[in-house]
Amino acid sequence: MAIKVKIFPLFFLFFLICSLYHLQAKSLKIATVDMPKIFENFKEKKEADRQIIARKDKLKKDLSKLKEQIATLEDEYEKNSSTQTLKEIASNKELLVTFKHREEAVIKQTEDNYLHNLYGEIYDKISLIAQKFDYDIILRKKDLIYAKKTKDITEFVISEINKL
């Protein structure tokens, strides 16, 4: 066991040295992308935004209708003081809260799914571009502190993802 523990660091060091030697022998081809810009200019993102806004607007309308129903029942209760009306008011208020929470959760899940799928499409396209143009590394612009030679491929990625 003691031999295995001592051999592993040596093997790792050997692997690291070989990797660094290989990297020095070949100059790296590095590109950068501005992910927020790509995401904001992705046509499918704009369509997803429209769908989410439409869903939120529908929720607002539905909630407004439920609130109007509750207000009508409250007015009726003030006139008649009916126990049945009071029960309906309580039931509709509970329905309103439940409906609102459920719909907000559905909207949030839908947004998360859209984001996940859109980013997946963007990353897939960037991977294809990297392979096609033989880039070794593609970094997000905001994460890059310094590099001697890089090429910003943001506009190219935007044009490629919007061809779909």
Stockholm file with secondary structure:
# STOCKHOLM 1.0

chainA/1-164         MAIKVKIFPLFFLFFLICSLYHLQAKSLKIATVDMPKIFENFKEKKEADRQIIARKDKLKKDLSKLKEQIATLEDEYEKNSSTQTLKEIASNKELLVTFKHREEAVIKQTEDNYLHNLYGEIYDKISLIAQKFDYDIILRKKDLIYAKKTKDITEFVISEINKL
#=GR chainA/1-164 SS CHHHHHHHHHHHHHHHHHHHHHHHHSCCCEEEECHHHHHHTCHHHHHHHHHHHHHHHHHHHHHHHHHHHHHHHHHHHHHHCCHHHHHHHHHHHHHHHHHHHHHHHHHHHHHHHHHHHHHHHHHHHHHHHHHHTTCSEEEEGGGCCCCSSCEECHHHHHHHHTTC
#=GC SS_cons         CHHHHHHHHHHHHHHHHHHHHHHHHSCCCEEEECHHHHHHTCHHHHHHHHHHHHHHHHHHHHHHHHHHHHHHHHHHHHHHCCHHHHHHHHHHHHHHHHHHHHHHHHHHHHHHHHHHHHHHHHHHHHHHHHHHTTCSEEEEGGGCCCCSSCEECHHHHHHHHTTC
//
